[in-house]
Amino acid sequence: MTDHDEYTTRTRSEKPFGHVAQMFGRKAPPPLITALSLLMLSENPCHGYMLFKQMCEVGLFEDDAEASLVYPTLRILQTEGLIAPELVDEGSGPARKVFHITADGRTALSGWVEHIREVRASMDYFIDRYEATETDKQAKARPRRSLARDREDKKGGKR
């Protein structure tokens, strides 16, 4: 295993969305925030800051990004009826809005899963074509043996 393979394996298992932060910087694309918000809230209802921290843990946001990045998405999801807030008193400080996914939210999440499967199939196709092109380039770059040399090798018993 090369250093790159080890890094990639470790990074993807620890922070499977780490490449997004590298590609887009501090702001992840809103569709990805939407889909991941629905997924995470389906697993565990939580308040906005906790959702943000979970997204940092999987690498969607840099650790020093602003937590406010998730709130516009939460407002939109709430307006669309995909999540619902519940005020929860956690003992110290003011009550917090804990967000729960709704039945419509679960339907939307299923739609996201299907869409992501289609995107994955498209990406697999893209990668397969790229790798085929690279394999062709490598094959063309290899020195070709001449027919005369093959005949000489056969006469001399080489192979």
C-alpha positions as a LaTeX table, in Angstrom:
\begin{tabular}{lrrr}
\hline
Residue & $x$ (\AA) & $y$ (\AA) & $z$ (\AA) \\
\hline
Met1 & 0.00 & 0.00 & 0.00 \\
Thr2 & 1.42 & 3.39 & $-1.00$ \\
Asp3 & 1.42 & 6.46 & 1.24 \\
His4 & $-1.30$ & 7.95 & $-0.98$ \\
Asp5 & $-3.49$ & 4.83 & $-0.69$ \\
Glu6 & $-3.07$ & 4.82 & 3.09 \\
Tyr7 & $-3.91$ & 8.54 & 3.29 \\
Thr8 & $-6.95$ & 8.12 & 1.02 \\
Thr9 & $-8.24$ & 5.12 & 2.97 \\
Arg10 & $-7.72$ & 6.84 & 6.33 \\
Thr11 & $-9.21$ & 10.14 & 5.14 \\
Arg12 & $-12.27$ & 8.57 & 3.58 \\
Ser13 & $-13.03$ & 6.43 & 6.60 \\
Glu14 & $-12.46$ & 9.23 & 9.11 \\
Lys15 & $-13.87$ & 12.10 & 7.05 \\
Pro16 & $-15.72$ & 10.73 & 4.04 \\
Phe17 & $-16.61$ & 14.23 & 2.81 \\
Gly18 & $-13.16$ & 15.72 & 3.39 \\
His19 & $-12.64$ & 16.08 & $-0.36$ \\
Val20 & $-15.62$ & 18.47 & $-0.49$ \\
Ala21 & $-13.98$ & 20.93 & 1.89 \\
Gln22 & $-10.77$ & 20.69 & $-0.15$ \\
Met23 & $-12.63$ & 21.25 & $-3.40$ \\
Phe24 & $-15.08$ & 23.99 & $-2.36$ \\
Gly25 & $-13.28$ & 25.57 & 0.57 \\
Arg26 & $-15.30$ & 26.70 & 3.55 \\
Lys27 & $-18.67$ & 26.49 & 1.78 \\
Ala28 & $-20.04$ & 23.11 & 0.83 \\
Pro29 & $-22.56$ & 23.01 & $-2.01$ \\
Pro30 & $-26.12$ & 23.50 & $-0.66$ \\
Pro31 & $-27.52$ & 20.26 & $-2.19$ \\
Leu32 & $-24.95$ & 18.25 & $-0.27$ \\
Ile33 & $-25.76$ & 20.10 & 2.96 \\
Thr34 & $-29.46$ & 19.43 & 2.34 \\
Ala35 & $-29.04$ & 15.71 & 1.72 \\
Leu36 & $-26.64$ & 15.21 & 4.61 \\
Ser37 & $-28.87$ & 17.24 & 6.98 \\
Leu38 & $-31.82$ & 14.98 & 6.20 \\
Leu39 & $-29.70$ & 11.86 & 6.63 \\
Met40 & $-28.18$ & 12.96 & 9.93 \\
Leu41 & $-31.52$ & 14.13 & 11.34 \\
Ser42 & $-33.06$ & 10.78 & 10.36 \\
Glu43 & $-30.36$ & 9.08 & 12.42 \\
Asn44 & $-30.49$ & 11.42 & 15.39 \\
Pro45 & $-32.66$ & 14.52 & 15.94 \\
Cys46 & $-30.48$ & 17.41 & 17.12 \\
His47 & $-30.07$ & 21.17 & 17.26 \\
Gly48 & $-28.33$ & 23.15 & 14.53 \\
Tyr49 & $-24.95$ & 23.49 & 16.20 \\
Met50 & $-24.76$ & 19.75 & 16.89 \\
Leu51 & $-25.67$ & 19.07 & 13.25 \\
Phe52 & $-22.89$ & 21.43 & 12.17 \\
Lys53 & $-20.37$ & 19.63 & 14.43 \\
Gln54 & $-21.42$ & 16.26 & 12.97 \\
Met55 & $-20.84$ & 17.66 & 9.48 \\
Cys56 & $-17.39$ & 18.82 & 10.56 \\
Glu57 & $-16.65$ & 15.32 & 11.89 \\
Val58 & $-17.32$ & 13.78 & 8.47 \\
Gly59 & $-15.31$ & 16.51 & 6.75 \\
Leu60 & $-18.08$ & 18.47 & 5.03 \\
Phe61 & $-16.90$ & 21.65 & 6.75 \\
Glu62 & $-13.50$ & 22.66 & 8.04 \\
Asp63 & $-13.35$ & 22.63 & 11.85 \\
Asp64 & $-12.90$ & 26.41 & 11.92 \\
Ala65 & $-15.87$ & 27.15 & 9.62 \\
Glu66 & $-18.81$ & 29.18 & 10.88 \\
Ala67 & $-21.62$ & 27.12 & 12.39 \\
Ser68 & $-24.09$ & 29.52 & 10.78 \\
Leu69 & $-23.51$ & 27.72 & 7.46 \\
Val70 & $-26.18$ & 25.11 & 8.32 \\
Tyr71 & $-28.95$ & 27.46 & 9.44 \\
Pro72 & $-30.17$ & 28.66 & 6.02 \\
Thr73 & $-30.58$ & 25.01 & 5.00 \\
Leu74 & $-32.46$ & 24.21 & 8.21 \\
Arg75 & $-34.82$ & 27.14 & 7.60 \\
Ile76 & $-35.51$ & 25.96 & 4.05 \\
Leu77 & $-36.07$ & 22.35 & 5.16 \\
Gln78 & $-38.43$ & 23.56 & 7.88 \\
Thr79 & $-40.35$ & 25.82 & 5.45 \\
Glu80 & $-40.72$ & 22.88 & 3.04 \\
Gly81 & $-42.04$ & 20.69 & 5.86 \\
Leu82 & $-39.14$ & 18.24 & 5.65 \\
Ile83 & $-38.03$ & 18.83 & 9.24 \\
Ala84 & $-39.86$ & 20.10 & 12.31 \\
Pro85 & $-38.40$ & 21.87 & 15.35 \\
Glu86 & $-39.17$ & 21.05 & 18.94 \\
Leu87 & $-38.11$ & 23.33 & 21.80 \\
Val88 & $-36.18$ & 21.24 & 24.29 \\
Asp89 & $-35.01$ & 22.47 & 27.68 \\
Glu90 & $-31.59$ & 20.92 & 28.29 \\
Gly91 & $-31.36$ & 22.23 & 31.85 \\
Ser92 & $-28.81$ & 24.99 & 31.52 \\
Gly93 & $-29.36$ & 27.97 & 29.26 \\
Pro94 & $-32.33$ & 28.67 & 27.04 \\
Ala95 & $-34.37$ & 25.94 & 25.38 \\
Arg96 & $-32.93$ & 24.78 & 22.04 \\
Lys97 & $-34.66$ & 23.91 & 18.81 \\
Val98 & $-34.11$ & 20.22 & 18.20 \\
Phe99 & $-34.93$ & 19.29 & 14.63 \\
His100 & $-36.69$ & 16.05 & 13.68 \\
Ile101 & $-37.17$ & 14.70 & 10.17 \\
Thr102 & $-40.83$ & 14.47 & 9.08 \\
Ala103 & $-42.56$ & 11.85 & 6.92 \\
Asp104 & $-42.16$ & 14.20 & 3.94 \\
Gly105 & $-38.50$ & 14.56 & 4.90 \\
Arg106 & $-38.04$ & 10.79 & 4.79 \\
Thr107 & $-39.62$ & 10.73 & 1.33 \\
Ala108 & $-37.25$ & 13.51 & 0.22 \\
Leu109 & $-34.30$ & 11.61 & 1.72 \\
Ser110 & $-35.27$ & 8.53 & $-0.29$ \\
Gly111 & $-35.29$ & 10.73 & $-3.39$ \\
Trp112 & $-31.82$ & 11.99 & $-2.52$ \\
Val113 & $-30.55$ & 8.43 & $-2.12$ \\
Glu114 & $-31.87$ & 7.52 & $-5.58$ \\
His115 & $-30.34$ & 10.67 & $-7.08$ \\
Ile116 & $-26.98$ & 9.97 & $-5.44$ \\
Arg117 & $-27.05$ & 6.39 & $-6.77$ \\
Glu118 & $-27.56$ & 7.79 & $-10.28$ \\
Val119 & $-24.72$ & 10.27 & $-9.78$ \\
Arg120 & $-22.48$ & 7.46 & $-8.51$ \\
Ala121 & $-23.26$ & 5.40 & $-11.62$ \\
Ser122 & $-22.39$ & 8.41 & $-13.80$ \\
Met123 & $-19.15$ & 8.96 & $-11.88$ \\
Asp124 & $-18.25$ & 5.26 & $-12.20$ \\
Tyr125 & $-18.79$ & 5.56 & $-15.97$ \\
Phe126 & $-16.59$ & 8.68 & $-16.05$ \\
Ile127 & $-13.80$ & 6.99 & $-14.06$ \\
Asp128 & $-13.97$ & 3.83 & $-16.19$ \\
Arg129 & $-13.58$ & 5.90 & $-19.37$ \\
Tyr130 & $-10.72$ & 7.87 & $-17.85$ \\
Glu131 & $-8.91$ & 4.73 & $-16.71$ \\
Ala132 & $-9.39$ & 3.11 & $-20.13$ \\
Thr133 & $-7.85$ & 6.19 & $-21.75$ \\
Glu134 & $-4.91$ & 6.11 & $-19.35$ \\
Thr135 & $-4.40$ & 2.38 & $-19.95$ \\
Asp136 & $-4.41$ & 3.00 & $-23.71$ \\
Lys137 & $-1.86$ & 5.80 & $-23.32$ \\
Gln138 & 0.42 & 3.57 & $-21.23$ \\
Ala139 & 0.15 & 0.72 & $-23.74$ \\
Lys140 & 1.03 & 3.06 & $-26.61$ \\
Ala141 & 3.96 & 4.48 & $-24.66$ \\
Arg142 & 5.57 & 1.05 & $-24.15$ \\
Pro143 & 8.29 & 0.27 & $-26.68$ \\
Arg144 & 7.03 & $-2.25$ & $-29.19$ \\
Arg145 & 9.14 & $-5.21$ & $-30.07$ \\
Ser146 & 9.89 & $-5.60$ & $-33.72$ \\
Leu147 & 8.83 & $-8.65$ & $-35.67$ \\
Ala148 & 12.48 & $-9.24$ & $-36.59$ \\
Arg149 & 13.49 & $-9.28$ & $-32.93$ \\
Asp150 & 10.67 & $-11.73$ & $-32.08$ \\
Arg151 & 12.00 & $-14.07$ & $-34.84$ \\
Glu152 & 15.56 & $-13.78$ & $-33.49$ \\
Asp153 & 14.36 & $-14.58$ & $-29.98$ \\
Lys154 & 12.49 & $-17.64$ & $-31.21$ \\
Lys155 & 15.56 & $-18.91$ & $-33.09$ \\
Gly156 & 17.76 & $-18.41$ & $-30.08$ \\
Gly157 & 15.19 & $-20.04$ & $-27.75$ \\
Lys158 & 14.46 & $-16.84$ & $-25.93$ \\
Arg159 & 10.96 & $-15.95$ & $-24.82$ \\
\hline
\end{tabular}
